[in-house]
Amino acid sequence: MGMLPAVAWAEQVAAPVAIERSVDTAFAIAFVTSMVCAVGMATGGRIRRWASAVVLFAAVGGTLISVPTRHLIAAWIVGA
């Protein structure tokens, strides 16, 4: 699968939410999605575990690589 799910999440979910609402909201959506995926990985069969892992990687990775989030993280690093 590679980085494709994370890039799709960054362009379709994280960046629009971060621009229209806030970066905190984008992080919150990624957190809730990761919790749902954790339950899916813990309780599911082989295909549900695989699909949950892909969505988990996409949510966390895509949120971190979206442009507004990268600017916020860079500001934290420079300001520290």
C-alpha positions in Angstrom: 0.0 0.0 0.0 2.8 2.4 0.7 2.1 6.0 1.5 -1.0 6.3 -0.7 -3.5 6.0 2.1 -1.7 8.6 4.2 -1.5 11.0 1.3 -5.2 10.5 0.5 -6.1 11.2 4.2 -3.9 14.3 4.2 -5.5 15.7 1.1 -9.1 14.6 1.7 -9.5 14.9 5.5 -6.7 16.5 7.5 -5.9 19.5 5.4 -9.5 20.6 4.7 -10.5 20.2 8.4 -7.3 22.0 9.6 -8.0 24.9 7.2 -11.7 25.2 7.9 -11.7 24.4 11.7 -8.3 24.0 13.3 -5.3 21.7 13.5 -6.6 20.6 16.9 -9.8 19.3 15.2 -7.7 17.4 12.7 -5.7 15.8 15.5 -9.0 14.9 17.3 -10.4 13.2 14.2 -7.2 11.2 13.8 -7.3 10.2 17.5 -10.9 9.1 17.4 -10.3 7.2 14.1 -7.2 5.5 15.7 -9.3 4.4 18.7 -12.0 2.9 16.3 -9.2 1.2 14.4 -7.7 -0.2 17.6 -11.0 -1.8 18.5 -11.3 -3.1 14.9 -7.8 -4.6 15.1 -8.5 -6.2 18.5 -11.8 -7.7 17.7 -11.8 -8.4 14.0 -10.7 -11.2 11.8 -7.8 -11.2 9.4 -9.4 -8.8 6.8 -10.8 -6.4 9.5 -7.4 -6.2 11.2 -5.7 -5.5 7.9 -8.2 -2.8 6.9 -8.0 -1.3 10.4 -4.2 -1.1 10.2 -4.4 0.6 6.8 -6.9 3.2 8.1 -4.9 3.7 11.3 -1.7 4.3 9.3 -3.6 6.7 7.0 -5.2 8.7 9.8 -2.1 9.2 11.9 0.4 9.5 9.0 -1.9 11.7 6.9 -2.6 14.1 9.7 1.1 14.5 10.4 2.1 15.1 6.8 -0.7 17.6 5.9 0.5 21.1 5.2 -1.2 22.9 8.2 0.1 20.4 10.6 3.6 20.5 9.3 3.6 24.3 9.7 2.4 23.9 13.3 5.0 21.3 14.2 7.7 23.4 12.6 6.6 26.4 14.7 6.8 24.2 17.8 10.3 23.1 17.0 11.5 26.6 16.1 9.8 28.1 19.1 11.2 25.6 21.5 
